[in-house]
Amino acid sequence: MASTTSGDFLPSGGRIFTSIPDIFFIPEFVFGGLVWMLVASTDVFLPNPLGWVMFVSVFCFVVTTIWFFIFLCGANQGSIWPSLDVGYHFVAVVFYLSAAVELAYVTLQTGQVVTIFGPFKIYRLNIAAVVMSYVATLLYFLHTIFSAIRWKRS
């Protein structure tokens, strides 16, 4: 993998596809989008707190998309961008971790009343969403760690 030099803080253009941590953009899109789709396809009951999970998945998907295009267009060459990169991905980790824990709790609660005939499909969708949300949390965490390392070097 290519690394950044001291004069070039962050990669831009096609170099974001060959540098760590920017290579994590694509899996963050995929797993974040999967969380969004899986939660959106489940039934929502009145006391169900999945609104936070939907907010986090949509917010992180949209901001990561904007962030990706900023990096792709090369508008990230100022000295403040490495710290903004670490800051955004840290916020995304905290948001996704809280959403993943909440989603796991809701899934556990609905799993206790699941029947084989009715909402078993919804229960399986919730389990898949929990797994994808923890994978997205891990990806954002790795991106944060590698961005912090890059920030300290710059």
Long-range contacts (C-beta under 8 A, 24 or more apart in sequence): 4-150, 4-153, 4-154, 6-153, 6-154, 8-77, 9-76, 9-77, 9-78, 9-79, 9-81, 9-82, 9-154, 10-71, 10-76, 10-77, 10-81, 10-82, 10-85, 10-150, 11-71, 12-71, 12-72, 12-73, 12-74, 12-75, 12-76, 12-77, 13-72, 13-73, 13-74, 16-68, 16-71, 16-72, 20-146, 21-89, 21-142, 21-143, 21-144, 21-145, 21-146, 21-147, 21-150, 22-71, 24-139, 24-140, 24-142, 24-143, 24-146, 25-64, 25-67, 25-68, 25-71, 25-143, 27-139, 28-60, 28-64, 28-136, 28-139, 28-140, 28-143, 29-61, 29-64, 29-65, 29-68, 31-132, 31-133, 31-135, 31-136, 31-139, 32-57, 32-60, 32-61, 32-64, 32-136, 33-57, 33-61, 34-128, 34-129, 34-132, 35-99, 35-129, 35-132, 35-133, 35-136, 36-61, 38-125, 38-126, 38-128, 38-129, 38-132, 39-103, 39-126, 39-129, 41-125, 42-122, 42-125, 42-126, 42-129, 43-119, 43-122, 48-106, 49-102, 49-106, 50-102, 50-103, 50-106, 52-98, 52-99, 52-102, 53-99, 53-102, 53-103, 53-129, 53-133, 56-95, 56-96, 56-98, 56-99, 57-99, 57-133, 57-136, 59-95, 60-92, 60-95, 60-96, 60-136, 60-140, 63-88, 63-92, 64-92, 79-154, 82-147, 82-150, 82-151, 82-154, 83-151, 85-147, 85-150, 85-151, 86-144, 86-147, 86-148, 86-151, 89-140, 89-143, 89-144, 89-147, 90-144, 92-140, 92-144, 93-137, 93-140, 93-141, 93-144, 96-133, 96-136, 96-137, 96-140, 97-137, 99-133, 100-130, 100-133, 100-134, 100-136, 100-137, 103-129, 103-130, 103-133, 104-130
